[in-house]
Amino acid sequence: MDKIFSTIEDQIKKLDSRGLNVDDPEVKNILEMENYYNVVNGYKELFIDPTYTGPDEKYKDGANFSELYALYLFDRELKNIFIKYILEIENSIKAVISHDFSKKYGHDNYLKISNFDIQVKPWEKKKTAAQKIGAVSELIANIQRDVSRQLSKNNPMISHNMLNYGYVPLWVLVNSLTLGTISVFYSYLKEKDQNDVGRKFNLKPDEMTKILFVLTIYRNACAHDERLYNLKALKVDMKPNMIKTNAIHDKLNIPKGSGNNPIFGKNDLFAIVIICKLILKKESFSRFADLIKVQIDHLSNSLKTIEIQDVLNQMGFPSNWYNIKEI
């Protein structure tokens, strides 16, 4: 059936009929400015009565639109906070990779397949040697396409280097590459090069690889204004895309679930907090954690129908999450 257009008045009546308190006169203005789909459909889940078996859906007794909107605003603030510190990490990783790689392989280093690891690993049993080379070739082609895009946009730094030298050094180009491309770039480095880069962050290659892929998912969600607070990293090639268990999980006494994996801090928003703890400088991480706490406390004061821990559970935050500052 076709979707039928609903006026703001119709939308408010629908919410009222489902048990959501919409008496606040600001509801109409909010829905006009923020979009019903973004606010209601995006953040209603915690306020829906799971025991209701009738038609459509029913909100929990006493649920108020202001609570739902507070969660929406909370998520918006989280995106502003997380993107700031993810970008700080991204810039550091790009700087280390471009410096180390260029020091070893020269100015046109990223165009040579021989500078990457083309050996098929034991966990890549389904890949042939030709397919592995093809995957590295695809990475190089993607980088070249990015150079073309930057030239078409008249990016001054890219244009200057191409016009004057005929190539763009990696230490210049790296600022234009996405974190997703950088994560793939790192995953195809030779083992020694992965170790040399990871050592700068006290991370082993398998830890660093997972961190980069998970970080990319959350960075993109922030950049594209997608819902963040309950985002989970998706499965890739039928394997969970999650960071490796580390000492932080143990020191916070996070319970274990299936596969002996901690139930929090693996493929959820708290995993990004753990990544920030591992990579950011102490002072920077402290500010990051404090900003999150301020928003959590503010949201807690706005909730009546649900508990703040309900939200934290969706975020993957254990109740003692703030203790991570002292680890």
C-alpha positions, 0 to 999 in steps of 0.5 A: 500500500502507498504511504499516505501523507499526514499533516502535523495535526494528523501525526499528533492525533496518532501519537495521542491515540497511542498513549503518548502525552502530546499536550505541550503546545511546542509539539507541533512546532518541533514536528514541523522543524525536526521531522516526525520520522526523525524524532518519533520513529527514530527514538520511540523504541524505549517508550513503547509498551512491549506487553501490548498485543493490540493493533499498531503500538502503545506507549508506556503509561505516562510516556511524554513527547518531551522525553522522546524529544529529550532522547533525540536531542541527547543523541544529537549532542552525542554526535557532536561530541563523538565526531570531535574526538574521533576526528582527533584520533583519525588525524593522528592515525593518518599522520603516523601511517603516512609518515612511516609509509613514506619514510620507507617507500618514497613519494609515490609509495601508495601506487605500488602493489609491491609495497603492500602485503599480497600474501594470502593469510591463513584466515583468507582461505577463500581468497586466491593469490590473484584475488588478494592482489586484486584487492590491493589493486582496488585499494590503489584504484580507489586512492587514485579515484580520490585524487581525481575527485579532489582535482575536479574540485580544485582542491588547492593542495592536491592541485598544486602538487599534481601540477608542479610535481606530477604526483601527490605525496601520501603525506599530502593526500592522506588528509583527503582520504576517508577513514574507511580507506585508511582502515583498508590501507592499514589492513593491507600493510606488511606485518612489520609496517603494521607493527611499526604503526601500531606501536605508536599507539601501543596496539597490536596489528589485530587490535588496530585493524579491528579498531579502525573498521569499527571506528569508521562505522561510528565516524560515518554515522556522526558525519551523516547525522544517523542515530548514534546512541544505540548503533551496533557495528554490523557483521562483515562477511558473517563475522561480528565486527567488534574490537578485541577484548582488552584490559579495560573490559576486565577492569570494569568487570563487564560481564561475559556473554556468548563466546566469552565476549563482554556484553558491553564495549565490543561493537557498541558506542562504549567500544568507541569510548574504549578506543578513545581511552586507548588512543587519546591523550589523558587530558583529551580523554578526560574532557571527552568523558566529562562531556558525555557525563554532562549529557547523560546527567541532563537526559536523566533529569528529563526522563520519567517513564524510563530509567537512564540505565535503559538508555545506557544499556542501549549504548552499551555503557555499563553502570560504572562506565565513568570509572574508565577515567581512572583506569 
